[in-house]
Amino acid sequence: MSTETTEPTLSPSLADTDGPAPCPARFNMARHVLAPARQKPDDVALRVLADGAGGVLEEWRYADMDRAIRGTAAGLQAAGLAPGDRVALRLGNTSTFPILFFATIAAGGVAVPTAAGLTGRELGPLLARVAPRFLAIGEGLDTGLAEAVPAGVTCLPTEALAELAQHAPGPIAETGAEDPAFLIFTSGTSGSPRGVLHAQRSAWARRMMWDGWYGLGPEDRVLHAGAFNWTYTLGAGLTDPWAAGARALVYAGPRDPGVWRQLIAAERATIFAAVPGVYRKALKAAEGDEVGLARDLASLRHGLTAGERLSPVLGDAWQAKTGKRLHEALGMSECSTFISGSPARPAPRDTAGFPQPGRRVAILPEGRRENLRDPGAHATPVPRGTPGLLGVSRRDPGLMLGYWQDPEATAAAFCGEWFLTGDRAVMTPEGAIRHLGRADDIMNALGY
């Protein structure tokens, strides 16, 4: 009788689950986000907060926000915006930013958020590459722009933006799911910023985050610690709460570490989103008053974190002192967040969480950098427990259309079916992802 034994075969490092229904072929991101305006027009869509004492700079109902966005879209079209034209945004943390962002998309244009802190010398090359039809400039943000704005770009100061919003609301453009909606800049691993062009369908794909990260519902009040010009804030703090019919809360006052607990208490926020550093500073500011901190956070169901790695020590400390859990997400500008822990499925310790339901994610064989373009070398996922390259299927509806005017870089980012994220990772037997760092060069902040 044979005594030969065989080693158990490990499952491949592949996650492929059902997600939301496919995105409709005719789809506009602004129409999708404004849908709750028809069901709950009198509910509060946005509050821009002035301080932790209950001060409110702005409050917008869904019906008013819908009217302002569609009116501004009509104003842009009347001013000459054609389908596919770019509108660059250099605006502060006020309602003007989301109104113009979604109005541009509603008009069939391409919104281009930029960081308000960029100098004219830094902003000029970006504008030259994008060639926007309009550049919106917020109050006090025109310093150093005289020589940065290329010829042919029409500047829209605060007064002009207010005039645009006075137009009668018009219909939202009948765009396709694959049509461009917005363009953001990221350094990736290069020494200069790289434009990432996203399709209208990207907003539909974000629904995979509602259960896979946020635990988001229409009754939530979502407070985000970031600024509108950051895609983390635009997505988790605005696009998704609005599309779900929830309330978005954004702060425009001084960044005192102790203000967040005051805002959560005053607004009865149910979800708080920030980078790990904000949570760390909030805990330090509350030292000696943990009872008061827990009382102020009573309305909070949990916190979200992204943008930098969450240390297990910080996550444990936050939960111990507040009684609330932090759920981390891993993502990138090219695909937003696609791996995360969630209230329904918390991340196992020392992992980034699980691929969100509906994502097709794999760990692929590692190879020399110059061989990454070879589809055959990376077609088959490695066994679970084996380190490799983190890949996202090109079929993911949240994946970018490509790098702006850079077809070579776009092609180099793909291997057959897979978009190579540039991250090394390992998939546990249970399907969680443990991030092992970058497989390529260190990223420069905004390429500067």
C-alpha positions as CSV (number, residue, x, y, z in Angstrom):
1,M,0.0,0.0,0.0
2,S,1.4,3.4,-0.9
3,T,2.1,5.9,1.9
4,E,2.8,8.8,-0.5
5,T,1.2,12.0,0.6
6,T,0.5,15.2,-1.3
7,E,0.9,18.8,-0.2
8,P,-2.4,20.7,-0.1
9,T,-2.9,23.0,-3.0
10,L,-3.2,26.6,-2.0
11,S,-5.9,28.7,-3.6
12,P,-4.7,31.4,-6.0
13,S,-4.3,34.9,-4.8
14,L,-7.5,36.1,-6.6
15,A,-10.6,37.9,-5.4
16,D,-13.5,38.0,-7.8
17,T,-17.0,38.6,-6.3
18,D,-20.3,40.0,-7.6
19,G,-20.7,43.7,-7.1
20,P,-23.3,46.3,-8.2
21,A,-25.1,45.9,-11.5
22,P,-23.1,47.1,-14.5
23,C,-23.0,50.8,-15.0
24,P,-25.7,52.0,-17.6
25,A,-24.2,52.8,-21.0
26,R,-25.6,56.3,-20.8
27,F,-24.4,57.8,-17.5
28,N,-23.5,61.1,-16.1
29,M,-21.7,61.4,-12.7
30,A,-23.5,64.6,-11.8
31,R,-26.9,63.2,-12.4
32,H,-26.0,60.1,-10.3
33,V,-24.8,62.3,-7.4
34,L,-27.9,64.6,-7.6
35,A,-30.5,61.8,-7.7
36,P,-31.5,62.2,-4.0
37,A,-32.6,65.8,-4.8
38,R,-35.7,64.3,-6.4
39,Q,-36.5,62.0,-3.4
40,K,-35.6,64.3,-0.5
41,P,-35.3,67.8,-1.8
42,D,-35.7,69.5,1.6
43,D,-33.0,67.4,3.4
44,V,-29.7,69.0,4.2
45,A,-27.0,67.9,1.6
46,L,-24.1,70.0,2.8
47,R,-23.0,72.0,5.8
48,V,-19.7,73.9,5.7
49,L,-18.7,74.4,9.3
50,A,-16.9,77.5,10.8
51,D,-15.9,76.3,14.2
52,G,-16.5,73.6,16.9
53,A,-19.1,75.7,18.7
54,G,-21.9,75.1,16.2
55,G,-21.0,77.8,13.8
56,V,-22.2,77.1,10.2
57,L,-20.9,79.1,7.2
58,E,-23.2,77.5,4.7
59,E,-26.1,75.1,4.6
60,W,-27.5,73.6,1.4
61,R,-30.6,71.6,0.9
62,Y,-30.5,68.9,-1.9
63,A,-33.0,70.9,-4.0
64,D,-30.9,74.1,-3.7
65,M,-27.7,72.3,-4.5
66,D,-29.3,70.6,-7.5
67,R,-30.5,74.0,-8.8
68,A,-27.1,75.7,-8.2
69,I,-25.2,72.9,-10.0
70,R,-27.5,72.8,-13.0
71,G,-27.7,76.6,-13.2
72,T,-23.9,76.9,-13.1
73,A,-23.7,74.1,-15.8
74,A,-26.0,76.2,-18.0
75,G,-23.9,79.3,-17.3
76,L,-20.7,77.4,-18.4
77,Q,-22.3,76.3,-21.6
78,A,-23.5,79.9,-22.3
79,A,-20.0,81.1,-21.7
80,G,-18.7,78.7,-24.4
81,L,-17.9,75.4,-22.6
82,A,-18.1,72.6,-25.2
83,P,-18.2,68.8,-24.4
84,G,-14.7,67.6,-23.3
85,D,-13.5,71.1,-22.5
86,R,-11.5,71.3,-19.2
87,V,-12.3,73.6,-16.3
88,A,-9.5,73.9,-13.7
89,L,-10.5,74.6,-10.1
90,R,-8.3,76.6,-7.8
91,L,-10.8,77.2,-5.0
92,G,-11.1,77.1,-1.2
93,N,-13.1,74.9,1.1
94,T,-16.5,76.4,0.3
95,S,-19.5,75.2,-1.6
96,T,-18.2,76.9,-4.7
97,F,-15.8,74.0,-5.2
98,P,-18.3,71.1,-5.4
99,I,-20.9,73.3,-7.3
100,L,-18.4,74.0,-10.0
101,F,-16.9,70.5,-10.0
102,F,-20.2,68.8,-10.6
103,A,-21.5,71.6,-12.8
104,T,-18.6,71.1,-15.2
105,I,-19.4,67.4,-15.4
106,A,-23.2,68.1,-15.7
107,A,-22.3,70.3,-18.7
108,G,-20.3,67.6,-20.4
109,G,-16.9,69.1,-19.5
110,V,-13.9,67.7,-17.6
111,A,-13.3,69.1,-14.1
112,V,-9.6,69.5,-13.1
113,P,-9.2,70.0,-9.3
114,T,-5.9,71.6,-8.2
115,A,-4.4,72.2,-4.8
116,A,-4.9,75.8,-3.7
117,G,-1.4,75.7,-2.1
118,L,0.4,75.3,-5.4
119,T,2.5,78.4,-6.4
120,G,2.0,80.0,-9.8
121,R,5.4,78.4,-10.8
122,E,4.0,74.9,-9.9
123,L,0.5,75.5,-11.3
124,G,1.7,76.9,-14.7
125,P,3.1,73.7,-16.2
126,L,-0.1,71.8,-15.2
127,L,-2.3,74.3,-16.8
128,A,-0.2,74.3,-20.0
129,R,-0.6,70.5,-20.2
130,V,-4.3,70.5,-19.6
131,A,-5.1,73.6,-21.7
132,P,-8.4,74.4,-19.7
133,R,-11.1,76.5,-21.3
134,F,-11.7,78.1,-17.9
135,L,-9.7,78.5,-14.6
136,A,-11.8,79.2,-11.5
137,I,-10.0,81.2,-8.9
138,G,-11.2,81.5,-5.3
139,E,-11.0,84.6,-3.2
140,G,-7.4,85.4,-2.2
141,L,-6.0,82.6,-4.4
142,D,-4.9,84.7,-7.4
143,T,-1.4,85.6,-6.0
144,G,1.4,84.7,-8.4
145,L,-0.9,83.6,-11.3
146,A,-0.2,86.5,-13.6
147,E,2.5,84.6,-15.6
148,A,1.1,81.1,-14.8
149,V,-2.1,81.2,-16.9
150,P,-1.5,80.2,-20.5
151,A,-2.9,82.2,-23.3
152,G,-6.5,81.3,-24.2
153,V,-7.5,80.4,-20.7
154,T,-10.4,82.5,-19.3
155,C,-10.1,83.2,-15.6
156,L,-13.3,83.1,-13.5
157,P,-12.9,85.0,-10.2
158,T,-15.4,84.6,-7.4
159,E,-17.8,87.3,-8.9
160,A,-17.9,85.5,-12.2
161,L,-18.7,82.2,-10.6
162,A,-21.6,83.7,-8.7
163,E,-23.0,85.1,-12.0
164,L,-22.8,81.7,-13.6
165,A,-25.0,80.2,-10.9
166,Q,-27.7,82.7,-11.7
167,H,-28.6,81.0,-15.0
168,A,-31.8,79.0,-15.2
169,P,-31.0,75.4,-14.6
170,G,-30.7,73.3,-17.7
171,P,-30.7,69.6,-18.5
172,I,-27.7,67.5,-17.6
173,A,-25.6,66.4,-20.6
174,E,-26.3,63.0,-22.0
175,T,-22.8,61.5,-21.6
176,G,-21.7,57.9,-21.9
177,A,-20.3,55.9,-19.1
178,E,-16.9,55.9,-20.8
179,D,-16.8,59.6,-21.4
180,P,-14.3,61.6,-19.4
181,A,-15.6,63.3,-16.2
182,F,-12.6,64.6,-14.2
183,L,-8.8,64.7,-14.3
184,I,-6.6,64.7,-11.2
185,F,-2.8,64.9,-10.9
186,T,-0.6,62.5,-9.0
187,S,3.1,62.0,-9.1
188,G,2.9,58.2,-9.3
189,T,6.5,57.2,-9.2
190,S,7.7,59.9,-11.6
191,G,9.4,63.1,-10.8
192,S,6.7,65.3,-12.2
193,P,2.9,65.3,-11.8
194,R,1.0,62.9,-14.0
195,G,-2.6,63.5,-15.1
196,V,-5.1,60.7,-14.3
197,L,-8.3,60.9,-16.4
198,H,-11.4,59.3,-15.0
199,A,-14.6,58.3,-16.7
200,Q,-18.2,59.1,-15.7
201,R,-18.6,55.5,-14.6
202,S,-16.1,56.1,-11.7
203,A,-19.0,57.4,-9.5
204,W,-21.0,54.2,-10.2
205,A,-18.0,52.1,-9.2
206,R,-17.7,53.9,-5.9
207,R,-20.9,52.1,-4.7
208,M,-18.6,49.1,-4.0
209,M,-17.1,51.2,-1.1
210,W,-20.5,51.9,0.5
211,D,-20.6,48.4,2.1
212,G,-17.0,47.4,1.5
213,W,-15.6,50.3,3.5
214,Y,-18.0,52.9,4.8
215,G,-21.1,51.0,5.9
216,L,-22.9,54.1,4.4
217,G,-26.6,54.8,4.4
218,P,-29.0,57.7,3.8
219,E,-29.3,58.5,7.5
220,D,-25.6,59.1,7.9
221,R,-23.9,62.4,8.6
222,V,-20.4,62.2,7.2
223,L,-17.7,64.6,8.5
224,H,-14.5,64.7,6.5
225,A,-11.3,66.4,7.8
226,G,-9.9,67.1,4.3
227,A,-10.3,69.9,1.7
228,F,-12.4,69.6,-1.4
229,N,-9.4,69.7,-3.7
230,W,-8.3,66.3,-2.4
231,T,-9.9,63.3,-4.1
232,Y,-10.3,61.6,-0.7
233,T,-12.6,64.4,0.4
234,L,-14.4,64.8,-2.9
235,G,-15.1,61.0,-2.9
236,A,-15.6,59.8,0.6
237,G,-16.7,63.2,1.9
238,L,-19.0,64.4,-0.8
239,T,-19.7,62.2,-3.9
240,D,-20.7,59.1,-1.9
241,P,-22.7,60.8,0.9
242,W,-24.7,62.7,-1.7
243,A,-25.3,59.7,-4.0
244,A,-26.5,57.8,-1.0
245,G,-28.7,60.6,0.2
246,A,-26.7,61.3,3.4
247,R,-25.4,64.6,4.8
248,A,-21.9,65.9,4.0
249,L,-20.1,67.9,6.6
250,V,-16.9,69.8,5.8
251,Y,-14.9,72.1,8.1
252,A,-13.4,75.4,6.9
253,G,-12.0,76.8,10.1
254,P,-8.6,76.6,11.9
255,R,-7.1,73.1,12.1
256,D,-7.0,72.8,15.9
257,P,-6.5,69.1,16.8
258,G,-9.2,69.3,19.4
259,V,-11.9,70.7,17.0
260,W,-12.9,67.4,15.5
261,R,-14.5,66.0,18.7
262,Q,-16.4,69.3,19.0
263,L,-17.7,69.1,15.4
264,I,-18.7,65.5,15.8
265,A,-20.7,66.4,19.0
266,A,-22.3,69.5,17.6
267,E,-23.3,67.9,14.3
268,R,-24.0,64.4,15.7
269,A,-21.8,63.0,12.9
270,T,-22.1,59.2,12.5
271,I,-19.0,58.7,10.3
272,F,-15.7,60.6,10.5
273,A,-13.1,60.4,7.7
274,A,-9.5,61.6,8.0
275,V,-5.9,60.6,7.6
276,P,-4.2,58.7,10.6
277,G,-2.4,61.8,11.6
278,V,-5.6,63.6,12.5
279,Y,-6.7,60.7,14.8
280,R,-3.2,60.7,16.4
281,K,-3.4,64.4,17.1
282,A,-7.0,64.2,18.4
283,L,-6.0,61.6,20.9
284,K,-3.0,63.6,22.1
285,A,-5.2,66.7,22.5
286,A,-7.6,64.8,24.6
287,E,-5.0,63.3,27.0
288,G,-6.5,63.3,30.5
289,D,-10.0,63.8,29.2
290,E,-10.8,60.4,27.7
291,V,-14.2,60.3,29.3
292,G,-15.1,63.6,27.7
293,L,-13.7,62.4,24.4
294,A,-15.9,59.3,24.4
295,R,-18.9,61.4,25.4
296,D,-18.3,63.8,22.5
297,L,-18.0,60.9,20.0
298,A,-21.2,59.2,21.2
299,S,-23.0,59.7,17.9
300,L,-20.1,58.3,15.9
301,R,-20.5,54.7,14.6
302,H,-16.9,54.4,13.3
303,G,-14.1,56.3,11.6
304,L,-12.5,55.9,8.2
305,T,-8.9,56.4,7.4
306,A,-6.8,56.5,4.2
307,G,-4.0,58.5,2.6
308,E,-1.3,56.9,4.7
309,R,-0.7,53.7,6.6
310,L,-2.7,53.2,9.8
311,S,-0.4,51.7,12.5
312,P,-2.1,48.9,14.6
313,V,-1.0,50.8,17.7
314,L,-2.9,53.9,16.7
315,G,-6.0,51.9,15.8
316,D,-5.9,50.1,19.1
317,A,-5.5,53.3,21.1
318,W,-8.3,55.0,19.3
319,Q,-10.7,52.1,19.9
320,A,-9.6,51.8,23.5
321,K,-10.2,55.5,24.3
322,T,-13.3,56.1,22.2
323,G,-15.0,52.8,21.9
324,K,-15.1,53.4,18.1
325,R,-13.3,51.3,15.4
326,L,-11.2,52.7,12.6
327,H,-11.6,51.2,9.1
328,E,-8.6,51.6,6.8
329,A,-8.7,51.6,3.0
330,L,-5.9,51.1,0.5
331,G,-6.2,52.8,-2.9
332,M,-4.6,55.1,-5.4
333,S,-5.5,57.9,-7.7
334,E,-5.9,55.5,-10.7
335,C,-8.6,53.5,-9.0
336,S,-9.5,55.2,-5.7
337,T,-9.8,52.8,-2.8
338,F,-10.4,49.1,-3.6
339,I,-9.2,47.2,-0.5
340,S,-10.5,48.0,2.9
341,G,-11.9,46.9,6.2
342,S,-15.5,47.6,6.9
343,P,-18.1,47.4,9.8
344,A,-19.4,44.2,8.2
345,R,-16.0,42.7,7.7
346,P,-13.2,44.3,9.8
347,A,-9.7,44.0,8.5
348,P,-7.6,41.3,10.3
349,R,-4.7,42.7,12.2
350,D,-1.7,43.7,10.2
351,T,-3.6,43.7,6.9
352,A,-5.2,46.5,4.8
353,G,-8.5,44.5,4.7
354,F,-10.3,42.7,1.9
355,P,-10.9,43.5,-1.8
356,Q,-14.3,45.2,-1.8
357,P,-17.2,43.1,-3.1
358,G,-17.3,43.5,-6.8
359,R,-13.5,44.1,-7.2
360,R,-11.4,41.7,-9.2
361,V,-7.9,41.8,-7.6
362,A,-4.9,39.5,-7.8
363,I,-1.4,39.0,-6.5
364,L,0.8,38.4,-9.6
365,P,4.3,37.0,-10.0
366,E,7.1,39.4,-9.3
367,G,9.7,40.1,-12.0
368,R,12.3,42.6,-13.0
369,R,11.0,46.0,-13.7
370,E,11.8,45.8,-17.4
371,N,9.7,42.6,-17.7
372,L,6.5,44.1,-16.2
373,R,5.0,44.6,-19.7
374,D,5.1,40.9,-20.5
375,P,1.5,39.7,-20.1
376,G,2.6,36.0,-20.1
377,A,4.8,36.5,-17.1
378,H,2.0,37.9,-15.0
379,A,-1.1,36.1,-16.2
380,T,-1.5,33.6,-13.4
381,P,-2.0,34.7,-9.7
382,V,0.5,33.3,-7.2
383,P,-0.7,30.9,-4.5
384,R,-2.1,32.6,-1.4
385,G,0.7,33.4,1.1
386,T,3.2,34.1,-1.7
387,P,4.3,37.8,-2.1
388,G,3.8,39.4,-5.4
389,L,2.6,42.4,-7.4
390,L,-0.8,43.8,-6.6
391,G,-3.0,44.0,-9.7
392,V,-6.5,45.3,-10.4
393,S,-8.5,44.0,-13.4
394,R,-8.8,46.4,-16.3
395,R,-12.5,45.5,-16.2
396,D,-12.9,47.4,-12.9
397,P,-15.4,50.2,-13.6
398,G,-13.5,52.5,-11.2
399,L,-10.2,52.2,-13.1
400,M,-8.9,55.3,-14.9
401,L,-9.3,55.9,-18.6
402,G,-5.6,56.5,-18.8
403,Y,-2.8,59.0,-18.1
404,W,-3.5,62.4,-19.7
405,Q,-1.8,62.6,-23.2
406,D,0.6,59.8,-22.2
407,P,-0.3,56.6,-24.1
408,E,3.1,55.0,-23.4
409,A,2.8,55.4,-19.7
410,T,-0.8,54.1,-19.8
411,A,0.2,51.0,-21.8
412,A,3.2,50.3,-19.5
413,A,0.8,50.2,-16.5
414,F,-1.0,47.2,-17.8
415,C,-0.1,43.5,-18.2
416,G,-2.8,41.8,-20.1
417,E,-5.9,41.9,-18.0
418,W,-4.1,43.5,-15.1
419,F,-3.4,47.1,-14.0
420,L,-0.2,46.9,-12.0
421,T,-0.5,49.2,-9.0
422,G,3.2,49.3,-8.2
423,D,2.6,47.7,-4.8
424,R,3.9,44.5,-3.4
425,A,1.4,42.5,-1.3
426,V,0.4,39.1,-0.1
427,M,-3.0,37.5,0.1
428,T,-3.8,35.5,3.3
429,P,-5.6,32.2,3.1
430,E,-8.8,34.1,4.2
431,G,-8.4,36.5,1.3
432,A,-7.2,39.6,3.2
433,I,-4.4,41.7,1.7
434,R,-1.2,42.5,3.6
435,H,0.6,45.4,2.0
436,L,4.4,45.0,1.7
437,G,5.4,48.4,0.3
438,R,6.2,49.7,-3.2
439,A,7.7,47.6,-5.9
440,D,9.1,50.7,-7.6
441,D,10.4,54.2,-6.8
442,I,9.4,56.2,-3.8
443,M,6.6,58.7,-4.5
444,N,7.3,62.4,-4.4
445,A,4.5,64.6,-3.0
446,L,2.8,66.0,-6.1
447,G,6.0,65.4,-8.0
448,Y,7.7,68.4,-6.4
